[in-house]
Amino acid sequence: MDLHAQGARPQADGYLAGPRQAWFAFAMTIALMMVDYIDRQVIVSLFPHLKQDWGLSDKQLGALVSAVSVTVALGAIPVALVADRFSRVKSIVVMATVWSLASISCMFTRNYSQLLAARALVGLGEAGYGSVGAALIASHFPARMRGALMAAFFACASVGSVLGVMLGGLIAARWGWQAAFGIVGVPGLVLALLYWKVRDYRTVALNPRLERATSSTRGAAGAIVRRLMRCRTLLWLCLAAPAQLILVSAVWAWLPSYLNRLHGLAPDQAAVRASLVVLCGALGSVAWGALADRAGRTRPRAKLHLTAFVCVASSAVLAMAFGAQHLGVVLTKPMQFALFAVGGFLMTCSVGVVAAAVIDVVHPGIRATGASVMSLFQNLLGLAAGPFIAGLLSDAWSLEHALTVMPVFGLLAAAGFMAASRNYEADLQLASQTDAIGEHAAGTGEAQGMPA
């Protein structure tokens, strides 16, 4: 149901249609986010089976993960443009249907090329979901709650990854790796039908200049570049966030194989162990998002300072976990796994903070499109790059050496977050003024928007 058709306005308490509708929208959106990442990450626990059955290299295995992120990145902006100007709910229903059917189709593939193509189609269906879902949630709730809600929303990516890794290993051990794809694809189809019950937020009117700029992917790309050049916060976040995600995605993709090869665990046992580390990441993203909200109450830039500090800490812990023996430090397997868990808790620190910061500094009429810009960078330069880079290094050196050097990207992320903090408060103030003008105009039926 589209609130625009009803002429609904945000309520005095800041909720779009009341707490009940807001929390229903939140529950449905995070449920689909979990399914999204179950379908993405189920592949990583199947690496040992694929390597044995098809004789794939680590580079090829990494590409099966990266293919999803590449198509997510390429499709994010066009999908967000459609969602911003027409319907968020209908767009999400279509997305969930496409990626679920694509995931199910993976079970029928008979060679690497077919599986790679099917995985790319999964990503095409998922393109734009994170940004559109985040915009829907942000518009249903008061601004004061966005940081924690965005952290919880994107934490469901971690929860979905946990379930994907664990279920993939367990299902493959019982029924074969092909069955894993089919089983995890079904819930998305069910949720897609239920999502019709979610209320949409009204489409915010734009001025002619911004309307023209966002009427096509090409026009949006030009507007995005101009906006990035003027908003230094967005520019630095688009560099810092992917750098940290390179580390996150490499660990998530390759830890099951690491435990299988170096700890001698069976694929299903390795998948369950690795899923515990990913679960720590889910908890960490919520915890760090809430702490960042608190740190930024009186001094907004402090949330980015905190994120930069934790990025450095995650790099130090994971470098020690994977490379202790090269530094002359002897770790038992339980001690090493404990470091994996701590590193997993720390490395997802930027997820909620980045999502909230991006939404805070863009025009309210193009929130989904603005979030899709970040999605483009995160998927193409972060989630797609991490597993593939680690796979290349693993083929050249070893998986152990590859994962030992990956934490350097966390240090690059920390530098980017510090740079973003310099202009964050000024960009936040400008966006807040734009938001207030847009809400007033929408309420009177005279929304003019602000210059792009």
C-alpha angles and dihedrals in degrees: 000000000000115000089204089070089055095045090235121173132201111275124244092258090058098256117127097221104356133288095281095057091041094055092045090054090047093050094049093045095050090046089057090045089058092049089047091059095039087060091045099047103036087089096066095066088051094059094098091051093047092047091052098042100039103021094234124177121235089252090057092047091050090050090059088063095038094050090068093051093047094055091042088055095046094048099040100088098045091048093047091050090055092045094048095051101035122015134336094193096050091046091053092049090054093045094052092048093051098046093045093052090046091052091051090050090061090074091064097053118115104191142024096266093053092048092048090052092048091049090051089053090053088057092047089057092047093048111125096005096115094049096041092045092048091050091050093051093044091053094049095054137054115270091243090068099047100097095054093040093050089048091051092046094052091039085067086066086063092045090049090049090051091052093043094052094043098042092045092056095044096044092046091052091053106033107009133268094278091061091056092068094050097047097049092047097064101071092060091060091052093048091047090061093047092048091074086079092064116102118237125221120241118269108251114232117239133205116257093260095053091040091057092045093055099039093093139024090246093051091045091051090054092047090048093053091049091048092049091052091054098038106061091181091063092044094055094040089054087059101037099046096054091047091059091044091056087064094043095048093045092054094044093048099044107030094086090053091044091054090045095050103034103027094037095232122156113253094255093047091046089051092053092048092048091048089060090059091049089050088056086055091054091053091044095053091055094044095048092044091055092045091049090052090053093045091051099050095096099017112028096195089061090078090063092045090054091049092052091051093051091048089058091048092051091051092051094048096046093044088055092045095053100031106033095117091054088057092050094254117135114216127180116224092255090050091049092049090050088056089050089055094048091046090049090053092050103040097066092058095114100052102089095029094056094046093050094044093052094049090047094057102044133081111273091233093061102036094127091047091047091050089048089060089060090044089054093055095040094051101038100038098026120026094029095044100047102064093038095049091047090048092051092049090046092055090047099043117357136290090257093054092044094055091044093062098040094083089073086082089064089061090052089051092052091054090050094051091051090052091048091053092064094071101023098099094049092047090046092054092050092049092048091056090049091049092051092050092047093051092049092049093046090052092054095042091245102101109166100171124210131274114280 
